[in-house]
């Protein structure tokens, strides 16, 4: 039970700061002016589903693709940890989502074009994909099937919770901004950024320990 809870919290707590659905809400509102409540509901639902599929694919297949190119899993962890730490530090100093700058210059899309740019890169950008690959690289060997099943179920639950969070934030975007205000939104972003830096350092340490254990 502890392993399940820890894996769930690791998945959710790692992805939340980098995806930062609360911080994305003001940008989403600026890109969807004029949409009705029904259209925003549809948009939020489709973006949440698309995000889940992208993140699940990154967790399941990302590390295998890198292994195909001869990159060791500890190296993936160190690289992913560096990316996470850099994004967290950047967010901590700027107060914006690390992926948001990739969409700032994008033109306003046609309504309900839910994949680009609403799903990618606004919600699941390069930072989120890197985090998902780093998380997937930490799964146990397939020979340890019971442990793998528990951690896999926990990670899947974490992704579902993340997708639900995306849906709720985007569906009730106007209410979220009105309730939090500028100050509250900034507090959420800053705390999430600090947590992201700490998680990134932990991933780097895990990768470094793995590299030292490899035969030379």
N, C-alpha and C positions, 0 to 999 in steps of 0.2 A: 504493500500500500504506500509506503514511504517512497519507494522508487517511482511509482506511478505519479504521485503528487509532485515529486521533485522534477521529473521529466516534463510534466504538464506546465509547471511554473517556469521552468527554463525556456520551453518553447514559446510560451505566451509573453513572458517578460523580456525575452530577447527580441522578438519581432515587434512588439508594441512600440518601442521608442523609434525604431528605424522606419516603420510604416507610418507611425504617428497620425492615426486617423483624425484625432482631435485637431492637431495642427494643420491638417489638410483641409479642414472644413471651410475656412475663409476663402481659400483658392477655389475650392469646388463651387462655392456660392457664386463667385465672380464669373465662373465658366458656364453656369447653368441658370443665369437670370432669365426669367420668363417661363420656366418650366412649371407645370402644374404639380400639385401634390401627387397625383397618380403617376406622372412621368418621373418625378424624383424618386418615388418608391420603386418603380421599375428599374431605374438607373442604379439605385443603391443595391438592389437585390442582385442584379447581373454583375456589378463590379465585385460584390462579395463572393459570388460563385467563381468568377474568373480568377480572383486573387487566390482563393483556396486551391484551385487547380494548378496555378503557376507555382505556388509555394510547395504543394505536395510533390509536384514533379521535380522541383529543385532538390528537395530532401531525399527523394528516392533515387534519382538518376544522376544528380549533379556530381557526386563524388565518383561514381562509376565512369562518367565521361572523363573526369580528370585522371583517374587511374589508367584509362586507355592511353593517355598521353604520357604516362610514366611519372606522374606526380604523386608522391607519397601522401598518405592521409595526414601524418603530422605536419607536413608542409602546407597542406590545405588548411589545417586548423590555424597555423600561425598566420598564413595569408589572410584568412577570413577574420581572425582576431584583430589583425592590424587594420583591416578595413572597418570593422565595427568600432574599434577604438578611435580611429580617425574621424569617422562620421559622428560619433558621440561627442568628441572634443569640438568638432565644428559646430554642432548643434548647441553645445553648452555655451559657446562664445557668440553665436549669431542668433540663437533662439528660434531657428526655423528648421524644418525637416531637412535632413541631408539629401533627400531625393527631390525636394521641391525646386531647386535651382534648375533642374533639367527640364522643367515644364514652364518656367516663368515666361519664356519667349514664345510659347506655342500659341497659335491662333485658336480662337474659340471654335470647338468642333461642332458638327451638326448634332442636334439633340439626340440622345440615346445611342450615340456611337460609343458603346460602353467599353470596348477594349482599349482603343487608343484615342485620347491619352488618359482616360479616366482610370482604367485598370493599370496600364503600364505606359508611361513611367510615374504617373501621379501617385498611385497607391503602392504598387509593387515595382519599385525601381531597382537599379543595380545594387544598391545597398541591401535591400531586403533579400534579393536573390543570393547574394554572397553569404548573408547570415544563414539562410536556409541550407545552403550547401555545407557550411561549417557545422550546423547542427546535425545534418545527415551523416557527416563523416565520423561522428562520435557514437554511432550505434554499435552495439556489441556484435561479435561474430555470429554467423548464422548457426553455428554449432550449439550456441547457447540459446536455443529456441524459446524456452519459457521467458527468459529475461528479455529477449528481443521482442516477444509478443507484448509484454507489459509496457516496455518503453515505446514500442510502435503505437500501441493504443493510446498512450498518454500524449505522444506527439500529435496523433490524429485529433485527439480531443482539443489539444492546444490550438491547432489550426482552425478547427471548427469554432472555438471561442473567439479567435482572432477575426475570423470572417464575420461572426455575429456582431463583434464590436464595430467593424467597418460598416456593416449594414446599418446599425443603429445610429452611428455618428453621421453618416451620409443621408440617411432617411430623415433625420431630425436636425439637419444642418443649421437651419435658421434658429431653432430653439436652443441648440447647443451654444451657438455664438452669443445669443442673447443672455443665456443663463450664466455662462462663464465670464463673459466680458473680456476685454483685452488683457487685464491683469491676470485673471484666472487661467486663460489660455497660455499665457507666458509662463506661469508657474508649472503647469503640466508639462510644457515642453522642456523647461530647465531640469526638472526632476527626472524626467525620462532620459534626458541626455546624460546626466551623471550616472544613472543606472546602466546605461549603454556602455560608457567608458569602463565601468567596473566589470561588466560581463565580457567585454572585449579582451581585457587583460587576463581574465580567467581562461578564455579560450586560447590565448597565446601561451599561457603557462602550460596548459594541457598539451598543446602541440610541441612545445619545447621539451617537456618530459618524454613524449613519445619519440622525438628525434634522438634524444640521448640513449633511449633504450634500443634503438636500431643497431644491428651489427655493422661494424665499420670495415 
